[in-house]
Amino acid sequence: MELERGFEQLRRQGIGLAAVSYDSVAILKNFAARRNITYPLLSDEGSKIIRAFGILNTSVERESFAYGVPYPLTLVADAAGVVRTKYFEEDYRERPTLAAILDRAYGLAPTAARAETGARHVKITTTASTAVIRGGQRILLAVDVGIPPGYHLYAPGVQGYHGVDWTFSESHGFKPHPASFPTPRILYLKAIEEKVPVFEGNLHIIRDLTVGQDAALRPLANAQNKVTLEAAFRYQACSESLCYPPETVPLKWTFQLEAMDRERAPEAIRHK
């Protein structure tokens, strides 16, 4: 469903989308009608293409109706058919969101779950690759920091100052991955003859987050089936003449929890 929600955005960017499955044409037609899927679903019944790509899920028993299913693989190709980026997961329940791929492959920053947080000296905006999550998704979070002219923030690894740091409250429902920072500028502090890595202007930080499975998420949801993820952003801002004390700002992302689609096709067309 996440692909369908983002399909129109892809079309506006001139990007095509198709999904390949080991399911028969009849099963895919039933699923598309039931879930109002409008992007192409391609049938690889017998898993010939899946085997050719070397992504057959060998952990599935031959006797299982699911035998033939692939490991999750997403390929981003250019107009000439040359693969420019690929995303591979070993767990069929985990896969990146469409918006996360768009940010990395095309520089289209995520816009979902947007919130602005009050902070001293800077403006902090948080977003995510999706506002609707389900168990096993690998989503993208972003923190955008507007740094006023004449100010800078210290980059991670700086000595003697407090570098930017983004941490999460411990939770069994989410697994954060390392953050990705832009390359800092090396600033020469003339008064003390010191070189330090800093960020200036607009700072865009991203990191992947693997969403836990349903059993871990359900206890975290409220009555409206929403889940809140909490984090902290720590930084030290300096002007051209003065360094201010470090600040720690709480961050929050609120997501709508979506149930997994466990409904199978009619028995007459199911995998045997």
N, C-alpha and C positions, 0 to 999 in steps of 0.2 A: 504493500500500500504506500510505502514511503516513496517508491519510484514513481508511482502514479501521481502523487501529490507534487512531485518536482518535474513531471514531464513537460508541462507548459513552459516552465522556466528554461528548460533545455532547448525547446523549440525556438524561444525568443532569442537565444544565443546562437542559433544555427547549428545546434548539436543534436545528433540522432541518438536513439536509444532502442535496444532490442535485448531480450532475455532468452537464453537457451536453456531448455529443460529436458530431462530424460522422459518426460511425460508424453503421452500420445496427443494427437491433435484434438481428439474428443475431450480429454481431460482438461487441456489448456482452454478449449472453447468454453467448457463448463465453468472453469475458474474465472475467466475473463468476464463472462456474463454475470456471474454471481457477485464479483467484486468491482464491476464497472472499469475494467482495465482497458485502456485505449492504446497503449504502446504495443509494438509487435511482440508476441510470444512465439518462439520458434521451437518446434518439436524435434528432438534428437532421440526418437524412440529406438532403443537398442544401444544407445550411448556410443555411437560410432565417432562422433565429433569429440565427445568427452574423452574417449580413450585416445584419440589422436593428439589431444592437447596434454595427455598424461595426467589428468586430474580426476580419474575415477577414484571414488572413495573406497579404498580397499578394506576399511574397517567394518563395512557392511557385509553381513553374511550373504552368500549366494542364494540361500533359501528365503531371504527376506523380500517383502514386496518393495522395499526401498533400494534393493540392489540395482546399481546403475546410476545412482545419484552421484554428482561430482562434489569435490571440495569446492567451496565458494571461490570463484575467480572473477574479477572485474577487469576488463581491458579497456583502455582509452586509446583509440586509434585516430590518426589524422585523416584528411580527405583522400589520401593516397592509399589508405589501408595499413599504414605503418604504425605498429603499436608504440605509443610514447610512454605510457604508464600502465602498470598492472598492480593489482591488489589481490593477495592470496591469503586465505585463512584455512587452518587445518580443522577447525570446528565448524560443521555445517550450520550451527546455530549462531555463529558470529560473522558479521560482515560490515564493511564501512557504509556509512550513509551516502546518499547521492551528493548532498551539499559538501560533505567532507572531501569528496573526490573533486568537485568543482573548485574548491578553494585551492587545492594543491596543484591541480592540472591546469586551471585557467585563471587563477588569481581572483576568483569570485568569492569574496568573503561571506561567511554565514550571516544570516539576518534573523533567524528564529530566536525565540525566547529572549528577546532584547530587553535589557534593563540598564539604567544609568545609576551609578553609585556616587554619592557625595564623598569628596576627598579634598584634602588641602593641596593647593598648588597645581593639581592636575584634574583632568576630567576622565573618569573611567566608565567605559561602556562594555557590557558583557553580552555575548551572543552565543548561539549554538547552531549546529547544522540542522537541527530539527526541534520542534516543540512537542512532538509526539514520540515517545520511546516505547520499545518493547524489549523483552529479555533477549540478551545476546547481541544487541546492536553495538557497533563500534562507531561512536559519534565524535564530532569535533566540537571543541569549545574554543572560544576566542575571548581575549581580553584586549581591548583597544584603549590606549592611554594617550590622551591629548596633553602634550607638554608645552606650556607657554613659551614664547620666544624669550631667550635670555636665561632659561632654566634647563637643567638636565637631570636625569636619573642615572644612578650608577648601575652598571651591568653586572650580572652574576660573575663571581670570581674576582671582583675588585678587592684590593687589599687596603685595610684601614677604614673602609666605609661599608655601608650596608647596601649590597646589591639587590636588585629586584628579585623577589621570591614569590612563588604562587604555590600554596599548599592547600590540602583538602582535609576536612574532618574525616576521621576513619569511618568507613561504612562498608558493610558486606554487599551492598547493592551496586556499588560502582568501583571500578578499578582504573585509576588515572595512570596515564603513561607520561613519560618525560615531556616537558614543555619544549617548544621550538621558538627560539628567539632570533630576531634579525641580527646581523653583524653590527656590533657597536662601533662607535667612532672613538678613536683614541684622542683624548683631550689633554693638552699640556697645561698644567696649573703653574703658571709662571711664578706666582708668589712663593711657592714651596718647591719649585723645580721638580714637579712630579707628573708622570703620565698615567692617566686612568681611563678605563673603558666606560663610555657613557652612551645613553640614549637621548636623542633630542627630537623635537617635532612630534610626529605621530608614531607611537610604538604599537605594533601588532604582534601579539603573542598567541600561539595556537598550541593545543595539545589534544591528543586522542584520549577518549574515555570509553572503556568497555563497560557496557551496561550488564549488570548481573542477570541471572535467569529469574523467571517469575517467582520462584520460591523465596528468593532474597529480596525481591522488589515489593511484593504484596504487603508485607508488614510495614513498609515505609510510606505507603499511600494513605492519603486522607479520605474523607467521605466522598469527595468529588473525584477520587481516583487520580489525584495529582501527587507527584513526588518532588521534593525539594532537595537539591544538591547544594551543600554549603562549602565554601572555601575561604581562604584569606589571602590578601594581596599585600605584600610588604615592600616598601620602597623608601629611599631617601632622596629628597629633592634638594637641589642646590641652585642658587642664582649665580651670577657672575662674581658676586662678592661675599655670599653667605651660604653656609650649609645648615639646613634645618634638621631637627631630630627625626629619626625614622618614624614612619607611619605604618600602621596595619589597618587595612580596610576589609570588612567582611563582604563577601560576594555570595550571591545566590542565583541559582538557575531553577526554575520551576517547570516541570514537564507533565504533560498528560500521559498517563500510562495506558498503553494499548495492548489488548490481549492478543496472544498468538492465534493465528488462524489455524485451527485444528480440524476444521470441517473437511471431510474427504469427498471426493467425487462420488456420484451415484455408483452403487455396487456393480452395475453392469459394465462400467468402463474402467473400473479400478485396476491398478497393478495387481497381478495375482502372485 
